[in-house]
């Protein structure tokens, strides 16, 4: 009879221990799931925000780059014209010196 009592007690202890371990595992998986969901949500939100801002600003940046290209070309043209004038003046000055 004592053996039966111990056996029932062991079964109860095993069930209690199993319940405790089950609850611990459920809590752990719930935390892991929450963390994974939070990270996934942050990633998707961040990507959506980047995509939206990129689409909104790419047109502006293209226009600005186009204008910068035009200004750079004009500056180069004027520098070239100045160099031609400078070279012509040097040529005239050297001719005067020979005479």
N, C-alpha and C positions, 0 to 999 in steps of 0.2 A: 504494500500500500504506500509506503514511503517512496518507492521508486516511481509510482504513478504520479504522486504529487510533484516530485522533482521534474518529471518529464513534462507535466503540464506547465510548471513554472518556467522551465527552459523554453518551451514553445512560446509562452507569453513574452519572455525576455527577448527571444529572437524576433518576434513580431514587433515589439516596441522598438528594438534596435533597427529593424527593417524600416519601420515607419519614420524613425528619426533620419535614417540615411536617405530615404526617399524624399522627405521634406527638404533636406539639405541639398540634394541633387536638383530638385525642382527650383529651389531658390537660386542656385548657381546657374542653372540653364536660363532662368528668367532674367537674371542680371546680364548674362552673356547675350541673350536675345535683345535686351534693351540697349546694351552698348552697341551691338552690331546694327540695330535699326537706327540708332542715333547717328552713328558714323555714316551709314548709307544715306540718311536724310540730309546730313550736312554736305556730303559730297555732291549729291544731286542738286541741292539748292545752290551750292557754290558754282557748279558747272552751268546751271541755268542762268545764274547772274552773269557769269563771264560771257556766255554766248549772247545774251541780250545786249550787254554793254559793247561787245565786239561789233555786233551788227549795227548798233546805233552810231558808233564812232568810226567805222572803217571808211564810210563815205567822206567824212570830214578830213580824215587823214590823207585820203587820196587827193582831195582838193588842195589841201595845204601842200602836199608833196608836188603836185602839178605846178602850183604857184612858185614854190621854191625853185623848181627846175627852170621856169621861165626867168625868174630873177637872176639865177646863176648864169644863164645863157646871155642875158642882157649885160651883166657885169663883165663877163668874158669878152663880149663883143666890144664894149667900150674900152676895156683894157687893151685889146688888140688895136683899136683905132688910135689910142693914145701912143702905143708903141710905134705905129706907123708914122705918126706925126713926129715923134721924138727922133726916129731914124731919119726922116726927111730933113729935120733941122740939123742933125749931125752932118749929113751929107752936104747940105748947103754951106755950113760953117767950114767944112774942110775944103770946099771949093774956093771960098773967099780967101782962106789962108794961102792957098797956092798962087793966087793972083797977085 
